[in-house]
Amino acid sequence: MGSQILADYLREDAAAREADVARFISAAAVCFVITTLLLGPALGWPRALAVAGMAAAYGVYYGVLTQVLQRGWFHPAICWLNVGLEIFVGVFEFLLDMHFENAEQALTNPTSLLWGAFIVLASMRSNRKLAIFAGALAATASLLLYWLLAWPRLQAPVPLMLSPPLITLRALYLLLTGCVAALVASHLLRKAEEALRAVRARELLGRYFLHERLGVGGMAEVFRATYSPEGGFQKRVALKRILPSHAGDPHFVTLFRREAELGSLLHHPNIVQVLDVGRSGDTCFMAMEFIEGVSLRELLRSRGPLPLAVVTYLGAELAAGLDYVHHRTACDGTPLNLVHRDINPPNILLSRIGEVKLGDFGIARAAHHVSLTLAGRVVGKPGYMAPEQARAEPFDARADLFALGLTLYEALTGRRVIPCEARQDPRWGFTSRTFPPPSTFRPEVPPLLDAIILELLQWEPHARTPGALRLREQLCSLIDEAAPYPRGQALLARTVHEALANRPTEPAVTQTPRESEAQGVRLRPSGPVRPSRSLAQTRLDFRPSRPIPAVAERTRS
């Protein structure tokens, strides 16, 4: 794991390192141009202008490259190209000396010093092969220049320092310089790997390696992480932790731990599983199932209305999950009377293989935890709350069915049932309303599906679909294009693949979630950002307070 983390970090940092090298060479070229022009009278203006022109060309190239690399473009081949260009500085110097002076001057010019500096610079790219390549290229260039250009022009007797044996020895020195630079780079990389392994060996309770941050809200943040206990086992998880600035708030810590407690009680294929909860230093964390895919909100934004079979499949799967949630009991068999209270597209996660997962139980309410919610306080997402929930009146599981109806309506039509202006209206929930059937905006919606959605959206709770299980039965009774099974999952998987394929390719981070929106996270978040170089791979020593469940329950308890 230590070697993998270091390799990943170096790969992600390659563009930044190359930009640093390019910036240095560009600045050095500018200084060389100025110095050469100042020495023009002594060197002779033709020679000075030729040298200054060569340096200016290098300065322009590396200056432009610095800007391009800082904007995010990078290809590994650029490092090899740049090493070649740097070594050819010595070749150009040799050719200029041959043109303006003679072979003796070209061979005695301290070009080897310049080559040695560029060989060492190649080792800064943290690639041992590049250092050896630079040394071998410099050695080969020196021998070719000597035998093809200088040797035929040398006049006898040839000085000892310019004789073939000593020139060959000079080329061997250049090759040896490349090998030494590669050895230094290898030693530093090996020591870095040993340091990471030593940290792991000393922290036996450390189980989670953090990768990029996927989202941050007002009170919590979410990371993609690797669960890696001893023995080589590894598992990808989504890790949510309280921000240090809020870790000292007892009320929020209580709510966070209750979210983890409720999540750990729920074991169902359509619910994001909470795997672990514990403390790290002064903050709490929660490890959750990692969903590789997109949220329903992201899918609707990228595609618009979904196929009928996909919508009914979503409804049937979510109804199965809600039926389990609404009937879940405590360990002693006492009904929890659990209500999710926050069903909306961002909290519905869709995997690559067409799985449907309900996440974010941050504001879910159980009967024996009612005291944690302030009386008369409206809790939920504006635009997706049942009328009684918006009025801060007592409500039950039928409020979740109303929110599910709003979500399915939006998936069918691409339109929110409650427009943006109504979401901000404090009178929402106090005036009875009816909604047009989905077929008003999408004529191919069959009448039976219209009736199912409108029954979920009845203003009075007693007039709504009596339960999630009944809703699932109604959706499964649909036929032809609207039938959820067996085509729904395959269509959803194909739609998710298309959405992922259309995502930007640059490094990304998720849209900023609320602290309760991080229960399920997306593999590749939606907004662009370059990950922090110091946070690309971060080690956390978490000391879990409960073991990871070994087997997920598939039936109601």
Secondary structure as GFF3:
##gff-version 3
##sequence-region A 1 557
A	DSSP	alpha_helix	2	38	.	.	.	ID=ss1
A	DSSP	alpha_helix	40	43	.	.	.	ID=ss2
A	DSSP	alpha_helix	45	70	.	.	.	ID=ss3
A	DSSP	alpha_helix	77	100	.	.	.	ID=ss4
A	DSSP	alpha_helix	103	108	.	.	.	ID=ss5
A	DSSP	alpha_helix	111	123	.	.	.	ID=ss6
A	DSSP	alpha_helix	128	145	.	.	.	ID=ss7
A	DSSP	pi_helix	146	150	.	.	.	ID=ss8
A	DSSP	three_ten_helix	151	153	.	.	.	ID=ss9
A	DSSP	three_ten_helix	160	162	.	.	.	ID=ss10
A	DSSP	alpha_helix	164	202	.	.	.	ID=ss11
A	DSSP	beta_strand	208	216	.	.	.	ID=ss12
A	DSSP	beta_strand	220	227	.	.	.	ID=ss13
A	DSSP	beta_strand	235	242	.	.	.	ID=ss14
A	DSSP	three_ten_helix	244	246	.	.	.	ID=ss15
A	DSSP	alpha_helix	250	265	.	.	.	ID=ss16
A	DSSP	beta_strand	274	280	.	.	.	ID=ss17
A	DSSP	beta_strand	283	289	.	.	.	ID=ss18
A	DSSP	beta_strand	293	295	.	.	.	ID=ss19
A	DSSP	alpha_helix	296	303	.	.	.	ID=ss20
A	DSSP	alpha_helix	308	326	.	.	.	ID=ss21
A	DSSP	three_ten_helix	345	347	.	.	.	ID=ss22
A	DSSP	beta_strand	348	351	.	.	.	ID=ss23
A	DSSP	beta_strand	356	358	.	.	.	ID=ss24
A	DSSP	three_ten_helix	367	372	.	.	.	ID=ss25
A	DSSP	alpha_helix	387	390	.	.	.	ID=ss26
A	DSSP	alpha_helix	398	413	.	.	.	ID=ss27
A	DSSP	alpha_helix	420	423	.	.	.	ID=ss28
A	DSSP	three_ten_helix	438	440	.	.	.	ID=ss29
A	DSSP	alpha_helix	447	456	.	.	.	ID=ss30
A	DSSP	three_ten_helix	461	463	.	.	.	ID=ss31
A	DSSP	alpha_helix	468	476	.	.	.	ID=ss32
A	DSSP	three_ten_helix	480	482	.	.	.	ID=ss33
A	DSSP	alpha_helix	487	501	.	.	.	ID=ss34
A	DSSP	beta_strand	508	509	.	.	.	ID=ss35
A	DSSP	beta_strand	527	528	.	.	.	ID=ss36
A	DSSP	beta_strand	538	540	.	.	.	ID=ss37
A	DSSP	beta_strand	543	544	.	.	.	ID=ss38
###
